[in-house]
Structures are given as C-alpha cells and as structure tokens.
C-alpha cells in the first residue's frame, strides 16, 4: 500500500476531545438552531408537554424534538428512522440534543401531533428574518399548470382570506369572456408584494405568463420578473433567422442582422395600443443569405417602445 494515503491502525488508542463542544465550530448552523429554539415560548406557539407530568414515565422535552426536526429539515433527513440513527452517530446532532436519542416512533408522533405548532414556529422564524433585514427581497414562483383539484371549503383560501390572515397566498387566474385562461402576472406579483409586506420582489413564472404589458406593469411596480419568452413564430421552425438573431445597438438606434448589415429606423406607428418602431435596410436584395432570412423584399424588424424592459427580462432567464 505504499505511495497511497494510509490510515491509522484500528487497534491504536485515540485521544478524542473531552467534550462535544470541541467538535462543533462557532459558525456551525446547529448553534443557530439551538439558540432559536431555546428562545421560543413553546407553550404560546402550541406545543404540548412543555410542563412535565407529575407521575408516569418521563418524556422528552418538545424543545429537544423540535431541534431534531429542524436539523432534519435543513439537512434533508425526513425519515424518522434516519433521524433516530443520526442522533446516535452524528456528532452535530449529539451536541444539539445533548446526546439524547429519541426512538423513531417518538419522532414520528411529535411530527404528527405538533403540525399547527410547527407552522407557528415557521411564522416566528420568518418574523425574525424580517427583523434582521434578511427578507428585504423575496422571490415568488408562479406556475401555469392546471390540475383538477378536490378541496374542502375549510382548506381553500380566497383573496379575502389572504388579506385577513396574512399567512396564506392564493395565486389566481382571470377568466376572459370567451372562456380562455388569461394569466395576470402583474396582479399576482403585486398581490404577493402587498401581502408579504416587502419592498423588493422577484417573480419567477413559466412562458405561459409572458406578456409585454404585464412585464411592464411589474417593472413599474418595482417587481423583478424572470421568465422565458415563448417562440410563437414559425420562422425558426422553417430554418430562418428569428428576431433574437438581430442585435440592437442602443447608441445608433439600429439593428444589426446576421450578415452584418444595419437596419435603420424608418417610422413609428401604433397597433392595438402599442407604440411600435419599424426598422429595415435596402441591402437585403443583394444579401447572400437572404433565403435564410425572409421571402419578402426586405426583412423588417418591429421594436416596441418599452422593448428594453423585455430585453432585461431575457438576460435574467
């Protein structure tokens, strides 16, 4: 085994640190868990068993089980049996629980019986982060998928319930008169910003929510949007250049085509309430790659007056 990193003899005596404290660094996340739980009023948030019973077998204090639960959540250890094993072999968990090793049934029952109290702990943690200035900017992910839902009246939340409770957010769609589903990205994001009570918000959505007017409304409301642009045109499918292949030069107010020609601005008109600028060049007739660009006399590019907002969104996706 020469020329390899060699281990020590398993039979050799080893001098370990005298206490668990020496194994846990000052910046270890378990110290944050320990300090956070120790400062919670567990009775007020709804945990049972904070005060010990006068008779019967002693039980684990809910603070110990809560620390173990939070550790498992942060480290993606969800199984009660795995948490039991970690408590018996993981030095961090040994430090956190003072070397207590609850069995998996106790851990599972704590999680099952303390659901509402654990939710209140999450609320307390969010409030703490706000006070520390860690939630000055939030992200809201919006999905346009449709599923058939089965829900009871007590478990669904309307906009009114959101405003009243401040703890729930429902993302809604507005249905147009013809029955089609029209995603209201700006209204959803603005509602989230108001309910969360923050100054900066990032909205992440899928391409089904793409709308120039909605993105502009988010921009004006101070909401940073990230979503891909749908490729609705069939030009790319037919092997021809799309608009994304033309580079806009702000200083000159021109587009540069794949052949290197500059498409100059010619005029502005209004369509469907949008102010549009038109660009083209007369060099298309003699272009060697014209067949890959357009079948018309020349290739024309349309630019919305707020196109720079859409371009910023595409840079973030």
C-alpha distance (Angstrom), angle and dihedral (degrees) to the residues before:
residue distance angle dihedral
X1 . . .
X2 3.79 . .
X3 3.81 120.7 .
X4 3.83 89.6 31.9
X5 3.78 129.9 100.3
X6 3.78 103.7 -94.9
X7 3.77 129.1 -151.5
X8 3.77 127.4 -140.2
X9 3.78 126.7 -93.9
X10 3.82 109.9 -84.4
X11 3.75 89.8 -138.5
X12 3.79 93.8 56.3
X13 3.80 115.5 109.6
X14 3.80 114.0 -114.7
X15 3.79 128.9 -157.1
X16 3.80 107.4 -139.8
X17 3.84 123.3 -168.9
X18 3.76 112.8 -79.3
X19 3.81 95.4 -122.2
X20 3.82 139.6 25.6
X21 3.80 89.8 -117.7
X22 3.80 89.1 74.7
X23 3.82 91.2 59.2
X24 3.82 96.8 55.1
X25 3.81 117.3 72.7
X26 3.78 121.4 -136.8
X27 3.83 91.6 -112.0
X28 3.81 95.4 46.6
X29 3.86 111.8 130.7
X30 3.82 91.2 -130.0
X31 3.80 88.4 71.5
X32 3.81 89.0 59.3
X33 3.81 90.5 50.4
X34 3.79 90.8 49.2
X35 3.82 94.8 48.5
X36 3.82 93.4 44.2
X37 3.82 95.5 51.0
X38 3.83 93.9 42.5
X39 3.81 89.7 58.0
X40 3.79 95.4 50.0
X41 3.78 122.0 102.6
X42 3.80 94.2 -132.2
X43 3.79 93.9 -174.2
X44 3.80 92.2 54.5
X45 3.81 94.0 50.7
X46 3.81 90.9 51.2
X47 3.83 110.3 -96.7
X48 3.81 118.1 148.9
X49 3.78 124.2 -141.7
X50 3.80 97.6 38.0
X51 3.80 89.2 128.8
X52 3.84 111.4 52.7
X53 3.80 121.4 -121.2
X54 3.79 117.4 -109.0
X55 3.81 93.0 -130.1
X56 3.77 138.2 25.9
X57 3.77 133.5 46.5
X58 3.85 115.2 -28.2
X59 3.78 114.3 -105.6
X60 3.79 133.8 -151.5
X61 3.78 115.6 -90.4
X62 3.83 109.5 -111.3
X63 3.82 89.4 -125.1
X64 3.82 89.8 65.9
X65 3.79 93.1 50.2
X66 3.82 91.9 43.8
X67 3.80 91.6 53.2
X68 3.80 89.8 50.0
X69 3.81 91.2 47.8
X70 3.84 93.1 50.4
X71 3.80 91.2 46.9
X72 3.79 90.2 52.9
X73 3.81 91.6 48.1
X74 3.81 93.2 51.0
X75 3.80 92.9 46.4
X76 3.83 97.1 41.2
X77 3.79 93.6 -112.7
X78 3.80 102.2 138.9
X79 3.79 102.5 154.4
X80 3.80 115.0 97.5
X81 3.80 90.5 -144.4
X82 3.81 91.6 52.4
X83 3.80 90.8 48.9
X84 3.80 88.5 53.0
X85 3.82 90.0 52.6
X86 3.80 92.0 46.9
X87 3.80 90.6 52.8
X88 3.80 89.2 57.1
X89 3.83 99.6 45.0
X90 3.83 109.7 19.0
X91 3.80 112.6 91.4
X92 3.82 92.2 -154.8
X93 3.80 91.4 54.9
X94 3.79 91.1 44.3
X95 3.80 88.4 56.2
X96 3.80 92.3 44.8
X97 3.82 95.7 50.2
X98 3.82 97.1 32.9
X99 3.83 88.1 -114.1
X100 3.78 93.9 -57.0
X101 3.83 113.3 147.5
X102 3.83 111.3 -161.0
X103 3.80 113.7 -164.6
X104 3.79 119.2 -112.6
X105 3.82 93.2 -106.3
X106 3.81 91.0 57.4
X107 3.82 90.8 48.7
X108 3.82 92.3 47.9
X109 3.82 92.9 48.1
X110 3.80 91.2 49.1
X111 3.80 90.8 53.3
X112 3.82 92.2 45.8
X113 3.82 96.7 46.2
X114 3.82 98.3 39.3
X115 3.81 101.7 51.8
X116 3.85 97.6 120.6
X117 3.82 91.8 43.1
X118 3.83 91.9 50.6
X119 3.81 89.2 52.0
X120 3.80 89.0 54.2
X121 3.81 89.2 51.1
X122 3.81 88.0 55.5
X123 3.81 89.4 51.6
X124 3.81 90.1 50.7
X125 3.79 90.3 50.2
X126 3.82 92.7 51.3
X127 3.81 90.3 49.5
X128 3.81 89.7 50.4
X129 3.81 90.8 51.5
X130 3.80 90.1 50.6
X131 3.80 91.5 51.8
X132 3.81 89.4 49.9
X133 3.82 91.1 50.7
X134 3.81 94.0 -116.3
X135 3.82 95.0 125.9
X136 3.79 101.1 53.5
X137 3.80 88.1 121.4
X138 3.79 124.8 34.2
X139 3.79 135.9 -175.6
X140 3.80 125.6 -136.2
X141 3.80 118.7 -167.2
X142 3.81 115.3 -153.6
X143 3.80 121.4 -162.8
X144 3.79 124.4 -166.1
X145 3.80 97.0 -159.4
X146 3.81 118.1 129.3
X147 3.80 123.6 -140.9
X148 3.76 132.4 171.4
X149 3.79 104.0 -112.6
X150 3.79 130.8 -155.9
X151 3.78 109.5 -161.6
X152 3.77 139.5 152.9
X153 3.78 125.3 -126.5
X154 3.81 91.6 -111.1
X155 3.81 93.5 54.1
X156 3.81 101.1 47.5
X157 3.79 123.4 80.9
X158 3.79 126.9 -148.7
X159 3.79 126.4 -163.1
X160 3.79 89.4 -94.9
X161 3.79 91.4 55.1
X162 3.79 90.3 49.7
X163 3.78 92.1 54.9
X164 3.81 91.9 45.8
X165 3.81 99.7 46.9
X166 3.84 101.1 31.4
X167 3.80 87.7 -155.8
X168 3.81 101.8 86.1
X169 3.77 134.4 57.8
X170 3.77 124.2 -164.6
X171 3.78 120.1 -164.5
X172 3.79 111.2 -146.1
X173 3.76 138.1 -174.4
X174 3.76 127.3 -142.2
X175 3.79 114.7 -129.6
X176 3.78 116.4 -143.6
X177 3.78 124.4 -138.6
X178 3.79 93.2 -98.5
X179 3.81 91.1 56.9
X180 3.81 97.4 -108.1
X181 3.80 120.1 135.4
X182 3.83 111.6 -113.8
X183 3.80 113.7 -169.6
X184 3.80 113.7 -137.0
X185 3.79 100.9 -155.5
X186 3.81 96.3 168.5
X187 3.81 95.5 48.8
X188 3.81 92.1 48.0
X189 3.80 93.2 48.6
X190 3.80 93.6 44.6
X191 3.81 90.4 49.4
X192 3.80 89.9 51.3
X193 3.80 91.1 49.0
X194 3.79 91.6 51.3
X195 3.81 95.6 45.8
X196 3.80 94.3 45.7
X197 3.80 90.7 47.7
X198 3.81 96.6 -138.1
X199 3.79 134.7 136.5
X200 3.82 99.8 -139.0
X201 3.80 126.5 43.0
X202 3.78 135.2 176.4
X203 3.82 117.3 -155.3
X204 3.81 118.4 -159.3
X205 3.81 116.3 -168.9
X206 3.80 140.3 159.2
X207 3.79 124.8 -102.8
X208 3.81 92.0 -93.7
X209 3.83 88.6 76.2
X210 3.81 94.7 54.2
X211 3.81 111.1 130.9
X212 3.79 126.5 145.7
X213 3.80 93.0 -144.6
X214 3.83 92.5 48.4
X215 3.81 92.4 47.9
X216 3.81 90.4 49.3
X217 3.81 90.4 50.4
X218 3.82 89.9 52.3
X219 3.81 90.4 48.3
X220 3.79 91.8 52.0
X221 3.82 89.8 48.5
X222 3.81 91.5 53.7
X223 3.82 94.5 -108.3
X224 3.82 117.9 140.5
X225 3.81 110.1 -139.4
X226 3.80 126.7 -157.3
X227 3.81 118.7 -174.3
X228 3.80 137.5 125.7
X229 3.78 122.3 -105.5
X230 3.82 114.3 -115.9
X231 3.79 116.3 -121.7
X232 3.80 97.8 -133.5
X233 3.81 96.3 155.3
X234 3.81 119.7 92.1
X235 3.81 93.0 -147.0
X236 3.79 94.0 95.2
X237 3.80 90.9 46.5
X238 3.82 88.7 57.0
X239 3.79 91.0 52.5
X240 3.81 98.0 -104.5
X241 3.80 130.0 126.5
X242 3.79 118.0 -85.5
X243 3.78 128.0 -147.8
X244 3.80 90.3 -95.7
X245 3.81 87.7 65.9
X246 3.82 90.0 64.0
X247 3.83 115.6 81.6
X248 3.79 118.6 -143.8
X249 3.83 116.7 -141.6
X250 3.79 108.1 -155.8
X251 3.81 96.8 -165.9
X252 3.81 93.4 55.9
X253 3.82 98.0 30.1
X254 3.81 91.2 -130.5
X255 3.80 138.4 119.5
X256 3.81 120.1 -127.8
X257 3.80 113.9 -145.4
X258 3.83 126.0 -146.6
X259 3.84 88.6 -96.6
X260 3.81 91.4 56.8
X261 3.82 96.9 -108.2
X262 3.81 120.0 136.5
X263 3.80 118.9 -123.5
X264 3.81 105.9 -149.6
X265 3.80 127.4 -151.9
X266 3.82 114.4 -99.0
X267 3.80 111.4 168.5
X268 3.82 146.9 -22.0
X269 3.79 127.5 -125.9
X270 3.81 137.9 166.4
X271 3.81 126.0 -117.1
X272 3.80 125.5 176.3
X273 3.79 90.7 -14.3
X274 3.82 93.4 -51.8
X275 3.80 123.0 119.4
X276 3.82 106.4 -135.8
X277 3.80 130.6 -170.5
X278 3.85 119.6 -151.5
X279 3.81 125.6 -143.9
X280 3.83 132.9 -176.6
X281 3.80 144.6 138.5
X282 3.81 134.3 -136.8
X283 3.81 91.2 -136.6
X284 3.81 93.0 85.1
X285 3.81 93.7 89.3
X286 3.81 92.8 66.2
X287 3.82 97.1 34.4
X288 3.81 114.9 127.2
X289 3.82 93.4 -145.2
X290 3.82 98.0 41.1
X291 3.81 91.5 121.2
X292 3.81 88.7 62.7
X293 3.80 91.7 52.3
X294 3.80 113.6 37.7
X295 3.79 144.2 -13.7
X296 3.80 92.1 -146.9
X297 3.79 132.0 82.8
X298 3.79 92.0 -86.9
X299 3.79 138.6 -6.8
X300 3.80 112.8 -104.6
X301 3.80 125.6 -161.3
X302 3.79 123.6 -157.4
X303 3.81 120.6 -151.8
X304 3.80 123.8 -167.4
X305 3.80 115.8 -137.7
X306 3.82 88.8 -117.2
X307 3.81 95.7 41.4
X308 3.82 91.2 122.4
X309 3.82 88.9 68.6
X310 3.81 91.0 55.8
X311 3.80 91.0 46.4
X312 3.81 90.7 55.4
X313 3.80 89.6 52.5
X314 3.81 91.4 53.3
X315 3.81 91.0 51.2
X316 3.83 89.2 59.0
X317 3.79 99.4 48.1
